[in-house]
Amino acid sequence: MADQQVEFALDLIRKYDKSGPRYTSYPTAPQFHEGFGPAAYTEVARATNAETPKRPLSLYFHIPFCDTLCFYCACNKIATKDRSKAVTYLDYLFREIELQGALFDDDRTVDQLHWGGGTPTFLNSDQMRALMAKTAEHFRLRDDDSGEYGIEVDPRAAGSDTIAALREVGFNRLSVGVQDFDPRVQEAVNRIQPAEQTFAVIDAARREGFHSLSLDLMYGLPFQSRATFAHTLERVIEARPDRLAVFNYAHLPDLFPPQRRIRDEDLPAPEEKLAILADTIERLTAAGYVYIGMDHFALPDDELTRAQQQGQLHRNFQGYSTHADCDLVALGATAIGSVGATYSQNVRTLEPYYEALDSGELPVFRGYELTAEDCLRRAVITRLMCDFALDFDRVEADWGVDFAEHFAAELADLEEMAADGLIELGERGLTVTPRGRLLIRNIAMVFDAYLRAKEGAQRYSKVI
C-alpha cells in the first residue's frame, strides 16, 4: 500500500534523469512487429471466450480529429475543420465494431469504455448517440451506470448541451484538457481556452451527475514559470476535480512536427521546470491529493486511490486503471489493445484503415504475443509502478521462480539505487521510498529485459 508522501530530491533527479518508457505496456511498443496481424489477433480473441472465468471487456475508441492543432501535441490526430470527415470515419468505425463484436461472446460485459483522440467531442451529439448505439448492438454495455465509461473532452468543443448528451448515452467520467490557464502560454501553444470555458464544463458535468472528473495539466510549456503555473494550480484546486494528471512536456520536434512551432528559447530553463514540478507536488499534496504515481493525483476517496491502497491498481494504454481483469479491445485508427497475452495496434492513418475495412478485414497491422518471461516481467513492473513496492514471495508464488536467482543481475543493479535512498531493499522485497517515487520509471527499467539487451532508451521521453 502506497502513501502520498513524495520527496523532491533534486540531486537524485539530476543523476537519474534519462529517457525511458512509461510502461503503459510491457514489452513496450518498439517490440511490436508486423508478423502479428488480423489472423493472429482473431485467433487469440476467439480463444479468450473459452477461458474460465471469461474476462469482461474494456473498449477503447480512437477519434482522431481536432478542430485546431495544439503545438505541443504528440498524439495521433488530424487537425481539420471539415466535419464531413467524421461522417466517413464513423461509417468505417461501425464496420470495425461489427467485426470486433463478432469475436467475443455476448455474455462478456463491457466494464470499461473510453473515447480518446484527437478530440472525441469533434463529433456532434447525434453522432455520439449513433456510435454508442452501434456499440450496444455488438457488445454488452452495462445499463445500470456501474461501468467506468469515460471520454476526453475539449472545453472549446463541449457546451452544456454536449455534456448532457454524453451523460445521456452512458458516460459517467470526464477527462478535461486544460494544460495551463495563462493566456500567454495558451497563445504560444495555439490553445486559446479561457478558464471560464473550462469551469463551465466542470459545472455542467456536476449538474449532470458525472461520477468522476479529471483535469489534465502540463508543465514545461513555453513562457511557464513557477509564478504563472501557481495561478493555474490555485484555480484548479478551487475546482476540486477528483483526479489530476500533470504531464511533463517532452519537446521532441524531430519526432512531432507541430512542436517545431514552439521555440526552444521560449521554454522554461530545466531548473525552472523542475521547480514547477516541485511546487505542483507540494501544492497538490497539501490540498489533500494523493500522489498515485507517474504524474497522476487523486482525492483520497477516489477509485484510483482505493485501488492502490488495496493493491489492485493496474496500468494500460490509458494510464492507471482499476480494471486489471479486462481484455482491452481497441477500435479506430492507431488504437492499441491488449487481448489475452497479446498486444495489437491498428494502422495509423485513415487510407489504409479504410482499405482494410473495405476488404472486410480488421485493420490490425502489428502486435506482439507475450512469452512467459514477458508476462513475469510485466507483472513485476506493473506492481512497482502501481504499488511502489514489490513482494518477492508473491512473485515466486505466482510465477514459480526463485526471485533471487532469476533476477540476480537486477538485484545487483538495484544496490546503487538502494545506496542512493530510492528504495529500501530487503531479503524478501523492496519498497520505493518517498525520494524514489518520482523516479519509479528508472526503478522499473531495471527489470526491462529489452532495455538490458540494448544500450540506451533513445525512443522514449525523459523520465522527469
N, C-alpha and C positions, 0 to 999 in steps of 0.2 A: 504493500500500500504506500503510495507516494504522498508526500505532503506538499504544501505550496511554497516552501522556502527555496529561494534561488539566490545564490551568492554570485555577484558580478566580479570575477577575478580578472582584471584587465591583463595582467602579465600572462596568465594561462590562456586567455582568449587569443592573445597575440601569438603565443607559442604554437597553439594548435589550429590556427586559422588557415585552413586549406580547403580544397574542393572535395566534395563528397556527395553521395546520394541522400535523398530524403527518405528512402525506404518506404515508399508507398507500395512497393512490391520488393520481393527478393526471390530469385535474382531480378536485377533491375533491367530496364528496357534495352540497354545495349546488348543483352544476351538474347533478345527475341530474334527469330530468324524466319525467313520465308518458306522454310520447309514445313512449317506448321500453317496449314491453310484451311479452307472451308471443310474439306472432307475430314480432317483430323478433329476439327472443332465439333462437327456434327456427331462424330462417333463418341467423343468424350461427353458432350451434353446429354445425349440419349442414355449413356451408361449411368449418369448420376441419378436417373429415375429408379434404378434398381437398388440404390443404397438404402440401408435401414439404420436409422430413420432417414426419410428423404429430407434434404435441406430445403428451407424456404429460399425464396429468391430476392435478390436486390436488383433493381433495374436502373441503369444509367442511360439517359438520353442526352446526346450532344447536339445543341442548337448552335450552329457556328456563326450566325450573323450578328453584326453590331451596326448600329446607326452611324457611329463615329469611331475613329481609331484613337485609342489611348496609347500614347507613345511608349509607355513603359511595358506594355502588354507582351507576354511571352506565350500566350495561349494560341491554340489553333482557331483562327477566326477569319471571317470575311467581312470587311467593312463595306457597307453599301446602304444606300437609301432606297433601293429598288425593292419594295415589299413583295413584288411578284416572285422573287427568288424563294421566298418562304413557301409559297404555294407549291412550286415544283418539288422543293425539298421534302415537304410533308408527304407528298404523293409517294415518293420513294421510301421515306421512313415508314410509312404504313405498310409497304411491301415487306420491308425488313421485319417489322413487328409480326407479320403473318408467318414468315419463315422461322423466326426465332421461337414464336409461341408454339409452333408445331413440334418443337424438340422437347418440350417439358410437359410433364403430366399436369392435368388440370387441377389436381389437389395440392399443388405446391403454391402456397400463398406468397404474395409479394409483401414481405415485411418492411422493405425499404425501397424507396424510389427517389430519384434525384434527376432534375433537369439542370444541366450546366451549359457552358458555352465559352466563347461568344456571349450573347445576351438572350436568354430564353424569352424575356419579355419583349423581344423583337416581334414575337407572334402576337396577333391580336386575340381578344378574348374568345371569339368564335373558333379560331384555330386551336387555342389551348383546349377548349371543350372537345373539339374533334379528336385531338391527339390523345387525350385521356380516355375518351370513349372507345377509340380504336384499341388502346392498350387493354381496356377492360374486356374487350371481345376475345382477346387471345391470352390473357393472363388473369389469374385470380387475384384481383385487388381486394384489399380489406375495405369493407364498407362501414366499419364501426369507429373510424378515426383513430385506431390503435397503431397503425403503421407509422413509420417515420418517413413522411413524404415531404421532401424539401425541394426548393428551387432557388437559383441565384437570380437576384433582382437588381436591376439598374434603376435607381430612383428617377432618372431622367426619362425613363420609358415605362413608368408604372404609376398611374394615378390611383385614387381611391377606388375607382371602378375596377381597375385591373386587380388590385389586391382582393377585392370582394369576389371577383371571378375565380381567382386562384383558390381561395378558401372553398368556394362552391364546388369546384371539381375535385377537391380532396386534399389539397396541400395543407400542411399544418406547421411547416417550418420555413422560415425565410432566411436567406443569406444575402445581406445587402452590401454592395460595394460602396465604399467611402473613399479610402486611401488617405485623404487629407482635406480639411476644410479651408485651408489657407488659399485665398484667391490667386496669389502669385504662383504657388505650386500647381494649382489646378490649371492655370493658363500654360505653364511650362510643359505639362504632360497632356494637354488637349483634353482635359476632362473638367469642363465647367459645370459644377454641381453645387449650387447654393445649399447651405446647411438646412435651410427651411424645407427644401425639397426632400432631403433625406428624412428629416423629422416628421414630415407629412406621411411618408411611407410607414415609419415606425408607429405613428399614432393610428394609422388605418389598420395595420396588422394587429394591434392590440384590440381595437374595436371589433375586429372580425374573429377574434379568439384563436389566433395562431398560438401553438404550444411553445414555440421557441423562436428566438430572434438572434441572429448572429450578424455582426458587423465586421467588414474587412478593412484593415488599415495597412499602410505600407510606409516603411522608414527607409531613408537613403535616397529619396527623390530630390530633384533639383530645387534649390532655394530653401530646403528644410533646415531648421535649426532646433536646438533644444527649446528655445523660447516659443517659436511658432508651433511646434508639434505639441507643446504643453497645452496650448489653447485648444487644439483639436481633441486631445485626451480629456480635457476638462468637460467639454461638451458631450463627448461620448460617455463618460462616466455618469453624467447627469441623466442621460437617456437610459442607462442601466440595461443594456442588452444582456441576454442570457449567456452569450458566448462572444468572444472576440478572437479574430485571427490578425496578428500583427506581423506582416511578411517583410522580409528583407528584400529590397530591390536589388536584383542582380543585373548590373549593367553589362550586357553582352551583345553589343551592336553588331558584331560579325555574325552572330547566330540569329538575331532577331532584328531585321532591318528597320522596323518602326523606331527602335531605340536610337537610331542614328540621328534622329531629330532632337535628341537630348544632348546638350553639350557637356563634355567632361568637366569643364571649368565651372559649371553651374551646380555640380553635385557637391554635397557636403563632404568635407575632409573626413578621412577614416576615423580620426579621433572624435569628431563631432557626431558622426554616425553611431559610433559605439556609445557615446554619451546619451544620444536619443534613446537607444535601446535600454540603457541602464535606467534612465528616468521613467521609461514606459513600464518596465517591470516593477519598479518601486511604486509608482502611482497606482497601477492596477492591483497589485497585491495589497497595498494599503487600503484600497477601496473594497476589498473583500473578494477579489477574483482569485481563483486557484490556477496556478500555472500547470496546465496539463502536459505541456511539452511541445517542442517544435513550433514555436510561435503562437500557440493556442492557449487561451484563458477561458475559464467558465466560472459561473457562480457556484457556490457550494452545493446547492440543491439541484444543479443541472444533471441531466442523464450522463453526460461525459464524466463529470466528477464522480458520480456514484459508481459508474462502471470501472473507473480507475481504482477507486478505493476497494472495490470487490475483486480486483484482478481480472476483469472481463473486458477491458478496453482492447480495441483492435485498430489496425491501420489498413486502409485500402487506398485506391486511386483517388478518392475524395479527401483523404487525410484520416483523422481519427474518427472512429465509428464505434457504435455499440452493438453491431451485428456481425460478430465473427462467424456465425453459423450459416451465413447465406452464400449461395452461389451468385456471383455478380455478373449479370447479363448486360452487355454494352451494346447500345444501338446508336447509329448515326456516324457520320464521317469522323474518323480518327479516334473513336471511342475505344477504351481499353477495358476488357472484362477479365474475370477470374472464375472459371467454372471447373469444378473438380480440382485436380492438381495441375492446372494449366493456366496460362495467360494467353490472351488473344487481342489483337488490335485490328480495327477496321482501316481500310485505305484512308489516306489523309485528305484527299481533295475530292471535289464533287464529281468531276467527269468519270473517273474510274469507279466511284461509288455508284453512280447511276448505271454505268455499263454492267457492273456485276449484277445488280438487281434486275436490269432488263433481261439478263440471261437466266434469271431465276436462281441465282447463286448468292450465298451470303458474301458480304464484302470483306471478309477476313483476309488480310494479306500477310500477316506474320503472327508469330506467337511463340510459346515455349512450354514444353512439358517437363515438370519438375522431377528430378531424381529424388531418391530417398534422402540423400545428403543435402540436397537443396531444401527439402521440407524440414529437416532437422535444423539447419542454419536459419531458415525463415522463422521458425518458432523461437529460437534464441534471440534473434534480432528484434522480433515483434515484442517479446516480453521486456527486453531492455528499453525499447522506445516507449512502451506503454506503462510499464511499472517502475522504471528507474531501478530495477533490481533483477537479479537472476538467481533462481534456486537450482543448484546443481542436482540435488536429489530428484526434483521434479523432472528435470530434463532426462536424467537416467531412467526414471520410471516410465516416462512417456516414450522414450526412443531406444531404450535398450543398449545404451552406450556407457562406457566408463568416462565420465566427463574429463577427469584429469588426463587420461590417456589420449582421448580423442582430440581434445583441444589443448594439448601440451604447448604447441607453438603460440597459440593465442594467449594462454595464461602467462607465458613468458613475456609477451609484448605488453600485457596489462600491468606488469610490475612498475613500469615507468609512470603510468597514469596513477597507480596507487601511491607511488612516492610523491607525485605532484598533488595528491589530495583530491583527484577527480572521482576516485572510487575507494571504497573500503573492500578489500579483497580478503576473503576468508577461505577456510578449507572447503566449505560446503555452499558457498555462494558469494555473490558480490552485491554491493549496494552503491548506487550513484549518489554522491554527496551533493549538497546544495551548490558547491562551486563546479560540479561536473555536469549539472543538468543542462546548461546552455550548450555543452559540448557533447551531448548524447550521440550525435551523428558520428563523431570521432570514435566513441567507445563501440558503437555498433559496427563500424567499419573494420574493427579488428577481426570480427567473425565472418567477414565477406570473403569467401574463397576466391571470387573473381578478381577482386582488388588485390588480394595477396599474390595472385598469379601474374599480375601486370603492375608495372610501376606507374604511379600517378593516378589521378582521377580527373583528367582534363575535361571530361564530358559533363562535369557537374558544376553546380554553383558553389560559392564559398559557404562554409558551414555557419558563419556568423556574418 
